Amino acid sequence: MSDTLRDISDTALWVAMFRAAESERPDAIFRDPFARRLAGARGEQIVRAMNRRMSIEWPIVVRTAVTDELVLRCVQQGCATVLNLAAGLDARPWRLSLPAPLRWIDADKPGMVAHKSKAMADVVPACAYEAVGIDLADRDARKHLFERAAQHGPVLVLSEGLLVYLDEDAVAGLADQLFASTAMRWWLFDLASPQLLRMLNRRFEHDLQAAASPMRFAPTEGTAFFARHGWREVQYRSTWLEAMRLRRTPRMAWMWNLLGKLAGERKREQFRRFSGIVLTERGEPN
């Protein structure tokens, strides 16, 4: 069996293993007791191979913790439905303290949905949970999914780890289609800068080619890209600054912090926006 990514779905196994490793630390910043069972032996194999090429656990752990915080914030503000696009092996409906009436819809490829349903069959979710097998590239199928989610609004749309694999036209189409439904109030996603995208594609060229899934989306204008489609930035959580807050920085973090202090204000802002977790809310298209 190959120790690299076979297709884009394998990234879910990879991410689940990082959640498992964090959860097993005595100072864990979140607990996911289901991550290791979801990742399985294949997830362990992928992580061992990928970590030989680059240490990438810390940004995934930070992204998970910050996304947890922002999901709970939206629930506290009245979110009635969470629509999780390309949900992968996300276990939030089982591991977060969510209100029982909350509706949570996971949407992903049918094979991924079947894998997770089987792995979690003996666990009761904290909220009203459902899973939908779907090809998210199919605009008509998305339309029916969004209509289904909109029946109980307001809706938080979560697309963790998804957008970077789409091209700009696909992200623009998704943004417009979500905005067309007035029940969609928030959209939460992670966002890379063009500099980070180049670095990731260079470091993971072999793995991404094997999976036929190059990373594509990193708009030069950052969150202004989404503002043109009606989604205004509410919070931008810099992955680096959040890593410092959560004490999950990589080796040599002191050097990068020193370089940041020596840089000008413009460079510091670029560094802060190198990678982030973004909460947007519907507004008016710019």
SVG drawing of the C-alpha trace seen along z (x, -y; Angstrom):
<svg xmlns="http://www.w3.org/2000/svg" viewBox="-37 -50 53 52">
<polyline fill="none" stroke="black" stroke-width="0.4" points="0.0,0.0 1.3,-3.4 2.5,-5.6 1.5,-8.8 -1.8,-10.4 -3.9,-8.4 -6.6,-11.0 -7.9,-14.1 -10.0,-12.1 -6.7,-10.7 -6.1,-14.2 -8.9,-13.5 -7.0,-10.5 -3.9,-12.7 -5.7,-15.5 -7.5,-13.0 -4.1,-11.5 -2.9,-15.0 -6.0,-15.5 -5.3,-12.1 -1.7,-13.0 -2.8,-16.3 -5.6,-14.7 -3.1,-12.3 -0.8,-15.0 -1.1,-15.8 -1.5,-19.5 -3.9,-19.0 -5.7,-22.2 -8.6,-20.0 -9.7,-16.5 -10.9,-14.2 -11.3,-10.7 -12.5,-9.5 -9.7,-10.7 -7.5,-7.6 -10.4,-5.2 -11.4,-7.5 -7.9,-7.7 -7.0,-4.0 -3.8,-2.3 -3.9,-4.1 -3.8,-7.5 -0.8,-6.5 1.0,-5.4 0.4,-8.7 1.5,-10.8 4.8,-8.9 5.6,-9.4 4.6,-13.0 6.3,-14.0 9.6,-12.8 9.3,-15.6 7.9,-18.4 6.6,-19.1 3.1,-20.1 1.2,-19.0 1.2,-22.4 -0.9,-24.5 -3.5,-21.7 -3.8,-21.5 -4.1,-25.3 -6.7,-25.4 -8.7,-22.8 -8.7,-24.6 -9.5,-28.0 -12.3,-26.6 -13.8,-24.9 -13.9,-28.3 -15.5,-30.1 -18.1,-27.3 -19.1,-27.6 -19.2,-31.4 -21.7,-31.2 -23.8,-28.6 -23.9,-31.0 -25.0,-33.8 -28.0,-31.8 -26.8,-29.4 -29.5,-26.8 -27.7,-24.6 -24.1,-23.9 -23.5,-22.9 -20.0,-21.2 -18.8,-21.1 -16.2,-18.4 -16.6,-17.3 -14.1,-14.5 -13.5,-12.9 -14.5,-15.9 -15.9,-14.6 -17.2,-17.9 -20.8,-16.8 -19.7,-14.1 -16.9,-15.8 -18.0,-19.5 -20.5,-20.7 -23.3,-21.5 -27.0,-22.1 -29.2,-19.1 -31.6,-21.1 -28.7,-22.2 -28.8,-20.7 -25.5,-19.5 -25.2,-18.4 -21.9,-16.8 -21.6,-16.8 -18.8,-14.8 -18.2,-12.1 -20.4,-9.0 -17.4,-6.8 -16.2,-9.2 -19.7,-9.5 -20.0,-5.7 -16.5,-5.3 -17.3,-7.8 -20.9,-6.5 -19.5,-3.0 -16.7,-4.2 -19.1,-6.2 -22.1,-3.9 -21.8,-3.2 -21.5,-6.8 -24.4,-9.2 -23.8,-12.8 -24.4,-15.8 -26.9,-17.4 -29.2,-16.5 -26.8,-15.0 -27.2,-13.9 -24.7,-13.1 -25.2,-13.6 -23.1,-11.8 -22.6,-14.3 -20.4,-15.5 -19.8,-19.1 -18.5,-20.0 -22.1,-19.4 -23.8,-22.8 -27.3,-21.4 -26.6,-18.9 -25.2,-21.8 -28.4,-23.8 -30.5,-21.0 -28.1,-20.6 -28.2,-24.3 -32.0,-24.4 -32.1,-21.5 -29.8,-23.3 -31.7,-26.6 -34.9,-25.0 -33.6,-25.7 -31.6,-28.9 -29.6,-30.8 -26.9,-28.6 -23.1,-28.5 -21.3,-27.1 -18.0,-25.4 -15.5,-24.6 -12.3,-23.6 -9.5,-22.5 -11.6,-22.7 -11.1,-26.0 -7.3,-25.7 -8.0,-22.7 -10.4,-24.7 -9.7,-27.3 -10.9,-30.9 -13.9,-30.4 -15.1,-27.5 -14.7,-29.4 -16.5,-32.4 -19.3,-30.2 -19.6,-28.6 -19.6,-32.1 -22.3,-33.4 -24.5,-30.3 -24.2,-30.4 -25.0,-34.1 -28.1,-33.5 -29.6,-31.8 -30.6,-34.3 -30.5,-31.6 -26.7,-31.4 -25.5,-33.9 -21.8,-32.9 -19.1,-31.2 -16.0,-29.9 -12.9,-28.7 -9.1,-28.7 -7.2,-30.8 -3.7,-30.6 -1.6,-33.5 0.0,-33.1 3.4,-32.8 2.2,-29.9 0.5,-28.2 3.8,-28.3 5.7,-26.8 3.1,-24.0 3.0,-23.0 6.8,-22.9 7.1,-20.9 4.3,-18.4 4.7,-18.2 5.1,-14.5 2.2,-13.8 -0.2,-16.2 0.6,-14.8 -0.1,-11.3 -3.5,-12.5 -4.2,-14.6 -5.0,-17.4 -2.8,-20.4 -3.5,-23.3 -4.9,-26.2 -6.7,-28.9 -4.9,-31.7 -6.2,-35.1 -3.8,-37.9 -6.4,-40.2 -7.1,-38.0 -10.5,-38.3 -11.4,-41.1 -12.1,-38.3 -15.0,-37.2 -16.3,-40.7 -16.9,-41.0 -19.3,-38.1 -21.2,-39.5 -19.1,-37.9 -17.5,-40.4 -14.7,-39.5 -15.8,-39.4 -12.6,-37.8 -9.2,-36.9 -7.3,-34.6 -3.6,-34.5 -2.4,-30.9 1.0,-32.1 -0.4,-34.4 -2.9,-31.8 0.0,-29.2 1.8,-31.6 -1.3,-32.0 -2.0,-28.3 1.7,-27.4 1.9,-25.2 4.6,-27.0 7.2,-25.0 10.9,-24.8 12.8,-28.0 9.7,-30.1 11.9,-32.5 13.8,-33.3 10.7,-34.1 9.4,-36.3 12.7,-38.1 12.6,-38.6 9.1,-39.9 10.1,-42.5 12.9,-43.7 10.6,-44.0 8.6,-47.0 4.9,-47.4 3.9,-46.3 6.0,-43.1 4.6,-42.3 1.1,-42.6 1.9,-40.2 3.4,-37.8 0.3,-38.0 -1.9,-37.2 0.4,-34.4 -2.3,-31.9 -5.4,-32.3 -8.8,-31.0 -11.5,-33.4 -15.1,-34.0 -17.2,-35.9 -20.8,-37.1 -23.2,-38.0 -23.3,-41.6 -23.6,-43.3 -21.3,-42.5 -18.6,-45.2"/>
</svg>
